[in-house]
Amino acid sequence: MKNTKGFTLMELMIVVIVIGVLAAVALPSFNRVTEISRAQHGIDWLRNAYGAQRAFFVANDIYTGAFADLDVDLLYTVNNFSAKSVGVTATSCASITRDAASGFGYGLTMNCTTGLITCTAGAGGTAAADAIICGLLGHGSPF
């Protein structure tokens, strides 16, 4: 009788197929979870902007559209977000937009009257992915 050691080609192919199926199932979930954590970073930035805008409003009875008027440094880098702004209206006192180059393009807006954050899906190629992330974050979520 011949002494054989090792794996047959068929056994190796089955292992490769099983690993491929597991990766195909796990990768979309991983991407979704990572994007939610990035969105949370944007929400944290909005919370800081909200606090600064409310403090400015208490002192001046108006919201500001200039970062320099606020008592905190909001110009720090928020990874993967391109546009950050503070607004002069109570319904949109701070907003941040995800980089479209990343495959997402949603925007997060803070309402200083209600304290709610609204997620708006971007247009074009990112709309479907944005709608999923906005749905997971919840529209009009209070913090």
Residue pairs with C-beta under 8 A, 6 or more apart in sequence:
32 132
32 133
32 136
35 104
35 129
35 133
36 133
36 136
36 137
38 79
38 80
38 98
39 98
39 106
39 108
39 119
39 133
39 137
41 78
41 79
41 80
41 81
42 78
42 81
42 96
42 98
42 108
43 108
43 117
43 137
43 143
45 74
45 78
45 81
45 84
45 96
46 94
46 95
46 96
46 108
46 110
46 117
47 110
47 143
48 72
48 74
49 70
49 74
49 86
49 93
49 94
49 110
50 93
50 94
50 110
50 112
50 115
51 72
52 70
52 71
52 72
52 74
52 86
53 63
53 64
53 70
53 86
53 93
53 94
53 110
53 112
54 112
55 70
55 71
56 62
56 63
56 64
56 69
56 70
56 71
57 63
57 112
62 88
63 86
63 87
63 88
63 89
63 90
63 93
63 112
64 70
64 86
64 88
65 85
65 86
65 87
65 88
66 86
67 74
67 75
67 86
70 86
74 84
74 86
75 84
78 84
78 96
80 98
80 99
80 102
81 96
81 97
81 98
81 99
82 97
82 98
82 99
82 100
83 95
83 96
83 97
84 95
84 96
84 97
85 94
85 95
85 96
86 93
86 94
87 93
87 94
87 95
90 111
90 112
90 113
91 111
91 112
91 113
92 109
92 110
92 111
93 110
93 111
93 112
94 109
94 110
94 112
95 107
95 108
95 109
95 110
96 107
96 108
97 105
97 106
97 107
97 108
97 122
98 104
98 105
98 106
98 107
98 122
98 130
99 105
100 122
100 124
100 126
103 126
103 129
104 122
104 126
104 129
104 130
104 133
105 121
105 122
105 123
105 124
105 126
105 127
105 130
106 119
106 120
106 121
106 122
106 126
106 130
106 133
106 134
107 119
107 120
107 122
108 117
108 118
108 119
108 120
109 117
109 118
109 120
110 116
110 117
111 117
111 118
114 142
115 142
115 143
116 140
116 141
116 142
117 137
117 140
117 141
117 142
117 143
118 139
118 140
119 133
119 134
119 137
119 138
119 139
119 141
120 134
121 127
121 130
121 131
121 134
122 130
